[in-house]
Amino acid sequence: MMSKRKHEALKRRIVRLLSDWKDPHQSVPFTQSDIVQAIDIAADGETNLTIKPARPHCPCCLLDLDSLRKKIYQVKGVTFVQFTIVGIPASERWTRVLNR
């Protein structure tokens, strides 16, 4: 369990990462698009993102989300990363593949 100050700093680091991350098909960062539906960062560093991919049939979007997940793992204070994919056909398959 981290202190409130460290937890707030972790939230800022995650938001900063997402504000620099862009979907391969869009020029706007994730924080300005509707791709990230929800972010939950627990006090123990567990990070859960609910994501609605812009192009559900595009393999490069899946690979990009996998890269994002790996990048989030590198953020200081993150102990676990979980993606939940919503709003697309076969979303449970995307979720399973990304969280392998």
C-alpha positions in Angstrom: 0.0 0.0 0.0 1.5 3.3 -1.0 1.0 6.7 0.5 -1.6 9.1 -0.8 1.1 11.3 -2.2 2.8 8.4 -4.1 -0.6 7.2 -5.3 -1.4 10.7 -6.8 2.1 10.8 -8.4 1.5 7.3 -10.0 -1.9 8.6 -11.4 -0.1 11.6 -12.9 2.6 9.3 -14.5 -0.1 7.1 -16.1 -2.1 10.0 -17.4 1.1 11.6 -18.8 1.9 8.3 -20.6 -1.7 8.1 -22.0 -1.5 11.8 -23.1 1.5 11.0 -25.2 0.2 7.7 -26.6 -1.7 7.8 -30.0 -3.7 5.2 -31.8 -1.9 4.1 -35.0 -4.8 5.5 -37.1 -5.4 8.8 -35.3 -3.4 11.9 -34.6 -4.9 12.7 -31.2 -3.6 11.2 -28.0 -5.6 8.6 -26.0 -6.6 11.2 -23.4 -8.4 13.2 -26.2 -10.1 10.3 -27.8 -12.8 7.9 -26.5 -10.6 4.8 -26.7 -9.9 4.7 -23.0 -13.3 4.4 -21.3 -12.1 4.2 -17.7 -8.9 4.1 -15.7 -8.7 2.6 -12.2 -5.4 2.8 -10.3 -5.5 1.0 -7.0 -3.4 2.1 -4.0 -1.2 -1.0 -4.4 -0.3 0.0 -7.9 -2.7 -2.3 -9.8 -3.8 -0.5 -12.9 -7.0 -1.4 -14.8 -8.0 0.2 -18.1 -11.3 -0.2 -19.9 -10.6 0.3 -23.6 -12.8 0.5 -26.7 -10.5 0.1 -29.7 -11.2 2.4 -32.6 -10.7 -0.3 -35.3 -11.7 -3.7 -33.9 -10.6 -5.7 -36.9 -7.1 -4.1 -37.2 -4.2 -6.3 -36.1 -1.9 -3.2 -35.6 -4.3 -1.8 -33.1 -4.1 -5.0 -31.0 -0.3 -4.9 -31.2 -0.3 -1.2 -30.3 -2.4 -2.0 -27.2 0.0 -4.8 -26.3 2.9 -2.2 -26.5 0.9 0.2 -24.3 0.4 -2.5 -21.7 4.1 -3.2 -21.6 4.9 0.5 -21.4 2.5 0.9 -18.4 4.2 -1.9 -16.7 7.5 0.1 -16.9 5.9 3.1 -15.0 7.4 3.4 -11.5 4.8 2.2 -8.9 2.8 0.0 -11.2 2.5 -3.6 -9.9 0.0 -5.1 -12.3 -1.7 -4.1 -15.5 -5.1 -5.4 -16.6 -7.0 -4.3 -19.8 -10.7 -4.9 -20.3 -11.8 -4.5 -23.9 -15.4 -3.4 -24.5 -17.7 -2.4 -27.3 -16.4 -4.5 -30.1 -17.1 -8.0 -31.5 -15.0 -10.7 -29.7 -14.0 -8.2 -27.0 -13.4 -11.1 -24.6 -10.8 -12.6 -27.0 -8.9 -9.2 -27.2 -9.0 -9.0 -23.4 -7.7 -12.6 -23.0 -4.9 -12.0 -25.5 -3.8 -8.7 -24.0 -3.7 -10.0 -20.5 -1.9 -13.3 -21.2 
